[in-house]
């Protein structure tokens, strides 16, 4: 005998009431949900190409299955270690300074008492964020070109020689990271300033009465209360560890700095869209995504254990 489980009428009525009460919120949520499904989840079907010898003529589903052939090809290729090491070098370098300097900037800005100067300071540090990547790379080439760059011309007046920073593979990571820090450090400090503004002012009043200096207030009040925000931002940052700025790296690449600037993202672009090796590029990109996922889960687990803060 088949048993049919029925939802009690009371629960059904409560569900209808909740849906009716929050109908406007669901309407606002619908466009974002549709876009997320269309552009984030539906394209996941294409991951099958990483395990197939994809041919546009027959489609993803009808292409022959090859298993882990493309992964093995990448792991055994001469480009595997250079792309991995270059990506990790730039990513860790960028994380070390791109994550810490906004915190320092927010702490300094929070201690500024003259409101007019504080606003001026914030605006000047925020503005570079709105420069597009194309324009930013043009500015870098304009300033650091060893022959006709602005810095080269100024050094020429002093009878000094400009080093070829743009063509030096060993200098590429520093060029990328420090220009990126200059562009985004102010903008990335906003969330820390928001967290600092939520701190109870009585903490500072009590610390001042106890004779604490501003540095001691930052060390004993600001930093401990910023830890939850810092951990969330760190998890989000390391979750994209290998997904460093593809556009900027590609625009700054040249034959001279290629040994130090070829990263996973640019290699995927070249083998996928320029060489039309769709399955091979999909396999590399999937490998990159899996590494990011493992790092994200690991850092989130460590953060949960140490600070009781995490994304999930």
Wavefront OBJ file of the C-alpha trace (Angstrom):
o trace
v 0.000 0.000 0.000
v 1.431 3.348 -1.056
v 1.760 5.887 1.713
v 1.250 9.496 0.675
v 2.707 12.168 2.952
v 0.604 15.302 3.044
v 1.753 18.708 4.181
v -0.539 19.982 6.925
v -2.862 22.761 5.849
v -1.413 25.055 8.509
v 2.080 24.721 7.078
v 0.775 25.399 3.584
v -0.998 28.532 4.725
v 2.123 29.738 6.551
v 4.180 29.147 3.420
v 1.700 31.140 1.313
v 1.770 33.965 3.843
v 5.568 34.099 3.805
v 5.672 34.076 0.003
v 3.045 36.804 -0.185
v 4.774 38.891 2.487
v 8.173 38.692 0.770
v 6.904 38.780 -2.825
v 8.572 42.121 -3.567
v 11.925 40.789 -2.331
v 11.648 37.720 -4.539
v 10.895 39.960 -7.530
v 14.036 41.990 -6.817
v 16.053 38.792 -6.410
v 14.763 37.189 -9.620
v 16.950 39.093 -12.188
v 20.143 38.392 -10.261
v 19.182 34.730 -9.848
v 18.402 34.354 -13.557
v 21.708 35.989 -14.545
v 23.613 33.780 -12.109
v 22.022 30.635 -13.514
v 22.487 31.696 -17.139
v 26.099 32.880 -16.919
v 27.511 30.817 -14.027
v 25.743 27.462 -13.927
v 24.553 26.800 -17.496
v 28.090 27.275 -18.941
v 29.351 24.538 -16.588
v 28.080 22.113 -19.208
v 31.140 23.134 -21.223
v 33.458 21.564 -18.624
v 32.825 18.267 -20.388
v 35.224 19.499 -23.070
v 38.092 18.949 -20.631
v 37.434 15.195 -20.833
v 36.654 15.013 -24.552
v 38.371 15.650 -27.865
v 36.008 18.495 -28.630
v 35.079 19.281 -32.195
v 32.722 22.203 -32.972
v 31.309 20.195 -35.877
v 29.803 17.476 -33.658
v 29.296 19.419 -30.421
v 30.277 18.758 -26.830
v 28.076 15.740 -26.204
v 28.999 13.830 -29.379
v 32.748 14.483 -29.200
v 34.848 11.390 -28.331
v 35.683 10.801 -24.668
v 39.421 10.915 -23.867
v 39.387 11.000 -20.057
v 42.339 12.768 -18.441
v 44.417 13.012 -21.618
v 44.492 16.822 -21.679
v 45.392 17.074 -17.994
v 48.283 14.664 -18.519
v 49.390 16.653 -21.557
v 49.509 19.883 -19.534
v 51.265 18.289 -16.545
v 53.956 16.856 -18.827
v 54.346 19.935 -21.053
v 57.322 22.295 -20.834
v 54.938 25.163 -19.996
v 53.552 23.550 -16.834
v 56.140 24.651 -14.282
v 56.830 28.117 -15.781
v 53.128 29.015 -15.828
v 52.523 27.604 -12.330
v 55.565 29.308 -10.791
v 54.911 32.652 -12.512
v 51.274 32.578 -11.430
v 52.137 31.716 -7.828
v 54.907 34.314 -7.705
v 52.682 37.157 -8.877
v 49.660 35.944 -6.884
v 51.492 35.569 -3.557
v 53.421 38.803 -4.100
v 50.169 40.620 -4.879
v 48.360 39.062 -1.905
v 51.152 39.948 0.516
v 51.005 43.658 -0.267
v 47.575 44.042 -1.856
v 45.935 42.574 1.251
v 48.001 44.199 4.008
v 48.500 47.744 2.697
v 44.747 48.586 2.536
v 44.533 47.671 6.236
v 47.451 49.972 7.050
v 45.932 52.759 4.952
v 42.553 52.367 6.682
v 44.177 52.501 10.129
v 46.077 55.660 9.195
v 43.038 57.305 7.633
v 40.931 56.477 10.681
v 43.370 58.400 12.883
v 43.141 61.617 10.840
v 41.173 64.141 12.867
v 41.025 67.052 10.389
v 37.935 66.168 8.348
v 38.819 68.323 5.323
v 42.236 66.684 4.976
v 40.725 63.248 5.633
v 38.261 63.669 2.748
v 41.025 64.915 0.451
v 43.224 61.973 1.453
v 40.443 59.460 0.783
v 39.497 60.917 -2.599
v 43.101 60.984 -3.843
v 43.624 57.344 -2.874
v 40.291 56.216 -4.370
v 40.628 57.918 -7.776
v 43.217 55.561 -9.377
v 40.766 52.669 -8.965
v 38.565 54.145 -11.702
v 41.337 54.044 -14.314
v 40.593 51.299 -16.822
v 43.049 48.445 -17.305
v 43.826 49.536 -20.861
v 44.607 53.090 -19.780
v 46.619 51.839 -16.799
v 48.816 49.677 -19.024
v 49.272 52.612 -21.398
v 50.406 54.755 -18.460
v 52.888 52.069 -17.365
v 54.396 51.904 -20.856
v 54.451 55.694 -21.059
v 56.299 56.042 -17.745
v 58.642 53.027 -17.833
v 59.629 52.768 -21.489
v 63.462 52.631 -21.493
v 63.779 54.735 -24.636
v 60.984 57.312 -24.677
v 59.372 56.982 -21.244
v 58.839 59.907 -18.902
v 61.185 58.509 -16.261
v 63.812 57.703 -18.916
v 63.735 61.308 -20.152
v 64.069 62.698 -16.628
v 67.023 60.392 -15.926
v 68.561 61.382 -19.251
v 68.692 64.993 -18.035
v 70.804 63.752 -15.117
v 73.005 61.651 -17.438
v 71.571 58.458 -15.941
v 70.476 55.339 -17.823
v 66.975 53.910 -17.513
v 66.842 50.166 -16.896
v 64.548 48.138 -19.128
v 61.941 47.321 -16.482
v 59.266 46.375 -18.992
v 61.482 43.905 -20.850
v 63.032 42.319 -17.766
v 61.242 39.041 -16.826
v 62.590 39.233 -13.258
v 61.097 42.702 -12.766
v 57.677 41.902 -14.225
v 56.121 40.733 -10.935
v 57.189 43.908 -9.116
v 55.973 46.091 -11.977
v 52.595 44.354 -11.955
v 52.126 44.263 -8.170
v 53.183 47.786 -7.241
v 51.221 49.470 -10.016
v 48.238 47.354 -8.974
v 48.707 48.347 -5.325
v 48.874 52.030 -6.267
v 45.686 51.687 -8.290
v 43.545 49.729 -5.808
v 44.919 50.246 -2.292
v 42.601 53.176 -1.549
v 39.495 51.460 -2.876
v 40.245 48.216 -1.053
v 40.571 50.107 2.232
v 36.929 51.234 2.142
v 35.552 48.076 3.749
v 38.086 48.357 6.597
v 37.160 52.001 7.129
v 33.521 50.944 7.328
v 34.402 48.325 9.947
v 36.440 50.882 11.921
v 33.577 53.386 11.865
v 31.357 50.782 13.589
v 33.665 50.535 16.617
v 32.167 51.965 19.815
v 33.767 55.421 20.464
v 33.778 54.715 24.200
v 36.677 52.301 23.602
v 38.817 55.188 22.380
v 37.643 57.455 25.206
v 38.591 54.853 27.816
v 41.953 54.262 26.129
v 42.676 58.007 26.027
v 41.850 58.346 29.720
v 44.284 55.489 30.430
v 47.007 57.372 28.551
v 47.121 55.176 25.442
v 48.774 56.697 22.390
v 47.228 56.522 18.929
v 49.557 53.689 17.983
v 48.508 51.757 21.090
v 44.845 52.368 20.242
v 45.387 50.967 16.750
v 47.227 47.936 18.129
v 44.875 47.142 21.022
v 41.484 48.328 19.709
v 41.428 48.666 15.937
v 43.380 45.577 14.895
v 41.631 43.053 17.204
v 38.196 44.313 16.152
v 39.216 44.220 12.478
v 40.192 40.531 12.593
v 36.770 39.144 11.460
v 36.693 41.528 8.483
v 40.320 40.792 7.677
v 39.721 37.048 7.674
v 36.687 37.312 5.389
v 38.669 39.467 2.950
v 41.634 37.077 3.138
v 39.415 34.101 2.316
v 37.926 35.949 -0.660
v 41.404 36.952 -1.815
v 43.009 33.509 -1.642
v 39.902 32.001 -3.234
v 41.004 33.808 -6.400
v 44.695 33.143 -5.828
v 45.470 31.848 -9.319
v 42.985 34.123 -11.101
v 45.260 37.150 -11.204
v 44.608 39.982 -13.636
v 44.589 38.379 -17.067
v 44.009 41.592 -19.045
v 46.806 43.550 -17.404
v 49.337 40.738 -17.728
v 48.443 40.168 -21.381
v 48.708 43.865 -22.241
v 52.109 44.192 -20.551
v 53.559 41.045 -22.108
v 56.263 41.228 -24.747
v 58.777 38.701 -26.151
v 61.459 39.877 -23.695
v 59.501 39.487 -20.430
v 57.548 36.389 -21.509
v 59.593 33.964 -19.351
v 58.413 35.879 -16.270
v 54.962 36.979 -17.400
v 53.388 33.846 -18.895
v 50.748 32.803 -16.361
v 47.995 30.195 -16.475
v 45.303 32.633 -17.643
v 47.315 33.992 -20.573
v 48.424 30.482 -21.545
v 44.787 29.309 -21.543
v 43.877 32.266 -23.776
v 46.644 31.479 -26.250
v 46.045 27.745 -26.563
v 42.258 28.117 -26.484
v 41.380 31.148 -28.579
v 44.533 31.590 -30.649
v 45.434 27.925 -31.270
v 41.821 26.637 -31.128
v 42.691 23.833 -28.669
v 39.406 24.122 -26.804
v 39.583 20.872 -24.846
v 43.178 21.468 -23.771
v 42.473 25.018 -22.572
v 39.324 23.881 -20.742
v 41.323 21.210 -18.897
v 43.938 23.769 -17.797
v 41.270 26.209 -16.658
v 39.443 23.464 -14.743
v 42.690 22.529 -12.997
v 43.168 26.172 -12.028
v 39.625 26.368 -10.654
v 40.038 23.197 -8.593
v 43.236 24.561 -7.027
v 41.404 27.771 -6.112
v 38.568 25.749 -4.582
v 40.944 23.658 -2.469
v 42.774 26.764 -1.236
v 39.477 28.504 -0.449
v 38.122 25.585 1.592
v 41.448 25.125 3.409
v 41.816 28.780 4.401
v 38.166 28.958 5.422
v 38.647 25.867 7.632
v 41.763 27.354 9.260
v 39.973 30.659 9.817
v 37.040 28.849 11.439
v 39.358 27.017 13.793
v 41.483 30.018 14.768
v 39.124 33.016 14.691
v 35.614 31.494 14.538
v 35.084 33.494 11.334
v 34.459 32.117 7.848
v 32.352 32.232 4.723
v 30.733 28.853 5.429
l 1 2 3 4 5 6 7 8 9 10 11 12 13 14 15 16 17 18 19 20 21 22 23 24 25 26 27 28 29 30 31 32 33 34 35 36 37 38 39 40 41 42 43 44 45 46 47 48 49 50 51 52 53 54 55 56 57 58 59 60 61 62 63 64 65 66 67 68 69 70 71 72 73 74 75 76 77 78 79 80 81 82 83 84 85 86 87 88 89 90 91 92 93 94 95 96 97 98 99 100 101 102 103 104 105 106 107 108 109 110 111 112 113 114 115 116 117 118 119 120 121 122 123 124 125 126 127 128 129 130 131 132 133 134 135 136 137 138 139 140 141 142 143 144 145 146 147 148 149 150 151 152 153 154 155 156 157 158 159 160 161 162 163 164 165 166 167 168 169 170 171 172 173 174 175 176 177 178 179 180 181 182 183 184 185 186 187 188 189 190 191 192 193 194 195 196 197 198 199 200 201 202 203 204 205 206 207 208 209 210 211 212 213 214 215 216 217 218 219 220 221 222 223 224 225 226 227 228 229 230 231 232 233 234 235 236 237 238 239 240 241 242 243 244 245 246 247 248 249 250 251 252 253 254 255 256 257 258 259 260 261 262 263 264 265 266 267 268 269 270 271 272 273 274 275 276 277 278 279 280 281 282 283 284 285 286 287 288 289 290 291 292 293 294 295 296 297 298 299 300 301 302 303 304 305 306 307 308 309 310 311 312
